[in-house]
Amino acid sequence: MELFDGNSKITGDITPAYANLTISKIQSIYQLIPHVKIIFLIRKPVDRTWSRYKKELKQQSLSELDFEHLKPYFDSIFGLSDYVNIIDRYS
């Protein structure tokens, strides 16, 4: 974990939440750290979406038959797999 300790020239952070950042927040990152290198790891979209769907079911204590109740979470479930728009925002 020494890569992420902040005491070396190379440091990092990892979270799927960065995929949901708005353009203004991404611009703020580039203003704060203009030479930042961002590595975006991509999962198979169907696998990633299915995993997020199952996580939301568990977090909301819903069964798979409660698909209608997941509508408020669709942006979270599908948004993280919208790689074209995510990469476009960072570009």
C-alpha positions in Angstrom: 0.0 0.0 0.0 3.0 2.3 0.0 1.9 3.6 -3.4 -1.1 5.2 -1.8 0.6 6.7 1.3 1.2 10.2 -0.1 4.8 10.2 0.9 6.2 9.2 -2.5 6.4 11.1 -5.8 3.8 8.6 -7.1 0.5 8.3 -5.2 -3.0 7.3 -6.0 -6.5 6.8 -5.1 -9.2 4.4 -6.3 -13.0 4.6 -6.2 -15.7 4.1 -8.8 -17.2 7.4 -7.6 -14.7 9.3 -9.8 -16.8 8.1 -12.8 -19.7 10.2 -11.5 -17.8 13.5 -11.2 -19.3 16.5 -13.0 -17.2 18.4 -15.6 -16.8 21.2 -13.1 -15.3 18.9 -10.5 -13.0 17.3 -13.0 -11.9 20.8 -14.1 -11.2 21.6 -10.4 -8.9 18.5 -10.2 -7.0 19.6 -13.3 -6.6 23.2 -11.9 -5.4 21.9 -8.6 -3.1 19.3 -10.1 -2.4 20.3 -13.8 0.0 17.4 -14.5 -2.2 14.7 -13.0 -2.2 11.3 -14.8 -5.5 9.6 -14.6 -5.8 5.9 -15.2 -9.3 4.7 -15.9 -9.9 1.0 -15.5 -12.8 -0.4 -17.4 -14.8 -3.5 -16.5 -17.0 -5.3 -18.9 -20.1 -3.1 -18.9 -22.6 -5.9 -18.4 -20.6 -7.4 -15.6 -20.2 -4.0 -13.9 -23.9 -3.2 -14.3 -25.0 -6.6 -13.0 -22.7 -6.3 -10.0 -24.0 -2.8 -9.2 -27.6 -4.0 -9.6 -27.0 -6.8 -7.1 -25.3 -4.4 -4.7 -28.3 -2.0 -4.8 -30.7 -4.9 -4.3 -28.8 -5.9 -1.2 -28.4 -2.3 0.1 -32.1 -1.6 -0.4 -33.2 -5.1 1.0 -35.1 -5.8 -2.2 -35.6 -9.1 -4.1 -34.8 -9.4 -7.8 -38.6 -9.1 -8.4 -38.6 -5.5 -7.0 -37.0 -4.1 -10.2 -39.5 -1.2 -10.2 -38.3 -0.1 -6.8 -34.8 0.3 -8.2 -35.7 3.1 -10.7 -34.4 5.8 -8.4 -31.0 4.0 -8.5 -30.8 3.6 -12.3 -28.3 6.4 -12.7 -26.0 4.7 -10.1 -26.6 1.3 -11.7 -26.1 2.2 -15.3 -24.2 5.5 -15.1 -20.9 3.8 -14.0 -21.0 1.7 -17.1 -21.5 4.6 -19.5 -17.8 4.6 -20.4 -18.2 6.8 -23.5 -19.7 9.7 -21.5 -17.3 9.2 -18.5 -14.2 9.4 -20.7 -15.7 12.3 -22.7 -16.1 14.3 -19.5 -12.5 13.6 -18.5 -11.3 14.5 -22.0 
